[in-house]
Amino acid sequence: MATNQHAIAGLCQEGDALVAAGCALKAAACYTTAFKTHVASTVAHMRSLDASNFVKVVSALEGWLDGEEDVQRSMDGLNKGLAAVFLSMLCPNNLSASLFKMESILQRADHSSEEIFARCSALLNSKGQPNPTGSRRLILELTRALAGLLSEPESPRALQLYLKAFQKHRSECVRLLRSRQAHHLPKILKAFSEQMHNCLDLSGSTQTEHKTFDIVNKSSLQASEILEFLEAVSPDDPNVRKWQGEFLLSLGKFEEGAEAFSHALELCGPQRDKKEGNMDESATCKVKPAENKASALVGRAAANFSIGGRANEVCRDLGEAFAIHPATARQQFQRLFSNNGTGTAARVLLRQQAERGLSGYRETVLARPDLRSTEGVELLDPVIAQLRTLCHLEPDGGGRELRVRLADCLLLRGEVREALSISSQLAAAGPTQQSYQNTVQVLCGYARLLSNDHQGALEDFQAVIEHRAPHPSSCVRALCGRGLLRMMAGSHYLTALDYLTASGLQPQETAFTVRCLIPWNSRGLLCTVLLEQGRVMLESVGDKGSGPLSQQEQEAPSAHGKDSLAPSKNGCPGGVHALAGLLMELQPGTDAPQILTADALYQLGRVEEAYRLLLSIEQHTTTRSPILARLALLQLHRGFLYDANQLLKKLIQCGDTSCLRPLLAVAAQKDCVLMEKHCYTASKRILSAQRDEGAIREAVAYLSIAIMASGGEATDSLLERAKCYALLGQRKTAIFDFSAILKDHPEHVPALWGRALTYLTLNQQKECTQDILAALRVDPEAVTQDILSVRDRGRKLMCEWLLQCCRESLCQAVAADKVAGEEHLQEACSVGAALLKIDVTCRVQLFTCGRCLDRSPGRAVLRPGGVWWRRVSRTSWAPPRGWPWLLRESPQFWTSCFFLSALHTGNVSHKRRARKRVGRLSRASGRVLCRCCPWQCTPWTGRSCSTSASVPPASPAWASTREPWPT
């Protein structure tokens, strides 16, 4: 106890020293600490102070309770409640202590708020005591207003007191509210916000061409004063900015209102919302950030809608608002767009903007330079948002038409699951709701296709196509989808038929479907398949002689009306033309679709259009050969031969004539004949003018074109080209062309002779001999003349090969049976006859072929000239039976054989006649057999040798064998 007394005394003495030194704040802290230890002693000591020091301590305590910043820093660590009690003990009616006590009571409970309100009113209206002034009076007014708010929350009395105090001291009032009533600030703002809702009755009126909003005062409070108060107390509250915007809308200040809503949206950021969320759970209106933002967006949309000319901004804000929080956005929309048809006008605007956005997306898609690109898909986002907004604004969640459009846009955007969900719900609707059924089935089909449910997609597409009255656009989309499935299954021709039909119905819709609904990684393959099948269809139209359609055939489809699409399904030139137009739109700037279009126009008889199209392609293409070939054919068709010849020269200079094959496959027979004749004539003209290597090569190019134009059947062109190849030293190629002729015309003598000469230059004896023999069978006279026209060295080599062939044939005839022997003898006869006409030396070699006697028991056979003779009697020989034609074919040969027979038999009369005939032959040739030794060949001397003519010499060693005659 004594220790406490000493401590109290020490604190009081310290306080006295501080007061004397002028540190009243620290002295007040020492006195308060002593008061906490012992109340009575401290109060007694304070009352013993002189008046000036006592006033200083009281003022310091009042400043601390009033919340002055300097005093707050000096009193850190002490309890304000203790100071208020201490001050009340020193001055029982002290206003600062009373205010602090009342504020403390209001913070803990609301049941004493009416008493506090009365106490504050009494203090403010007291006549016996001096009225409080300055900040204490303002604090007292704010305390009374707070007590009134807590006692009667729904009464505007407290709000009026707050506004009255705010109007007198704006900045001070805001400071005191944030410092002394921070705990109750959310309740105060809530009360003002509710009052703001009561004050603002937004009813649109069309006083001018713009929409305006009127204020209806349901209380004595003014909305402008409330907004000023809220803006000053909570300037960063998005709700305050939102109410400000609504108030400005009600005044017709649409620009300022839009700016206020924009400011509110800036304040709706996540960081700001998170910071304000820590103030109190019951924030201004207990509105979540999403709801705040949605409400502000709808408000700004209303402001922009009233301004006019800002349709994009209005629809964007509405779409974003309904995407964030549909319920709040719908409620706010009904508040701001519910008067004088503004809601209907806003819905119409949303629908128009959605249609405009979808049209812009279609234009962007159709203008894509790259087929696999997804450019412009982001344009669907606002369209989808607008359609969803319209669905939210409808009482039943949107009509069937709106949901069909929404599913379509979602499918185009790539939201397959949501699109499938909506379209499946629409497809499962009752029989009373069957509108847009084809469109719904198509949407289901593509959603299933993109979800890899190919069978279900095919069933949906087939149902649309087989419908009794299908919707045109839906039918086109179904055909494209079914064509894609067929392509995946490998049925390329059926794929082309589907796309051909679709492009004939609606080409632009078909192109749009391919660019949007077909997966991007399948579009390139699809175009390639369509291009190939289109050319196949074009080549298979009619026979080769059909060519361009006549005028009656062109007018025929138009006379059938709706049935004019039927030929397109069968692949007529009209259908291929539509398919080619689709490919041109899908692949702009590519040559292949344009060339296919030109070919289709040519077959349709629209030659001038095809010519103009090809001219336009030639100006910018890098592959000129297909264009030049088609231009040349068209010029021939039109009769401009000079232009056609110049174009063919350019084509030949390009060095690529293989492009003629697909062209000639679709060309008319008469145009092919024109091309063949023109090129053949040009080649003959070139070869007749000069024979240098360049001219020959140019002639070969023309002849190649002529051969392709005839389908490989131009015999004259093949023969000329083979000769040109032989002149160029390309003997193997020449043999190939000769063989091509002989494949269809095996008895073509010029081809046989040309190939024989080529084999001769290659020193291929067997092949050369076979070709000459084949030619001799057909036309021996012509072949003989051709052999005689060959130079000496080649002719001699050819004669040697033929002579050896003749010997081999005679030997084979002896060894073979009767029928085969006749064939070999016939061949030998023809060869021998030709050789006898060619050269005398060949005659001598034939005469001196030799003999061979068969020493078989019972018969003897002589083989003069390599031919077997039979013995008729002991002294006579005769040729084989049944071969009298051999004597007619080659009498000189058989004369020599008869002479040999006479020598061996000793028949004098036969010997004389044979010698006479040999003499005649000898004088003609200058080299002949010796009359007495016919198997020896000596120069003609007119004298016989010394050998006895009656005794034939002994047979040589090879006579007893049946081997071929040695060469």
Secondary structure, 3 states (H helix, E strand, C coil): CHHHHHHHHHHHHHHHHHHHCCCHHHHHHHHHHHHHHCHHHHHHHHHCCCHHHHHHHHHHHHHHHHCCHHHHHHCCCCCHHHHHHHHHHHCCCCHHHHHHHHHHHHHHCCCCHHHHHHHHHHHHCCCCCCCCCHHHHHHHHHHHHHHHHHHCCCCCHHHHHHHHHHHHCHHHHHHHHHHHCCCCHHHHHHHHHHHHHHHCCCEEECCCCCCEEECCCCCCCCHHHHHHHHHHHCCCCHHHHHHHHHHHHHCCCHHHHHHHHHHHHHHCCHHHHHHHHCCCCCCCCCCCHHHHHHHHHHHHHHHHHHHCCCHHHHHHHHHHHHHHCHHHHHHHHHHHCCCCCHHHHHHHHHHHHHHHHHHHHHHHHHCCCCCCCCCCHHHHHHHHHHHHHHHHHCCCCCCHHHHHHHHHHHHHHCCHHHHHHHHHHHHCCCCCCCCCHHHHHHHHHHHHHHCCCHHHHHHHHHHHHCCCCCCHHHHHHHHHHHHHHHHHCCCHHHHHHHHHHHHHHCHHHHHHHHHHCCCHHHHHHHHHHHHHHHHHHHHCCCCCCCCCCCHHHHHHHHHCHHHHHHHHHCCCHHHHHHHHHHHHHHCCCCHHHHHHHHHHHHHCCCHHHHHHHHHHHHCCCCCCHHHHHHHHHHHHHHCCHHHHHHHHHHHHHHCCCCCHHHHHHHCCHHHHHHHHHHHHHHHHHHHHHCCCHHHHHHHHHHHHHHHHHCCCCCHHHHHHHHHHHHHCCCHHHHHHHHHHHHHHCCCCHHHHHHHHHHHHHCCCHHHHHHHHHHHHHHCHHHHHHHHHCCCHHHHHHHHHHHHHHHHHHHHHHHHCCHHHHHHHHHHHHHHHHHHHHHCHHHHHHHHCCCCCCECCCCCCEECHHHCCEEECCCCCEECCCCCHHHHHHCHHHHHHHHHHHHHHHCCHHHHHHHHHHHHHHHHHHCEEECCCCCCCEEECCCCCCCCCCCCCCCCCHHHHCCCCCCC
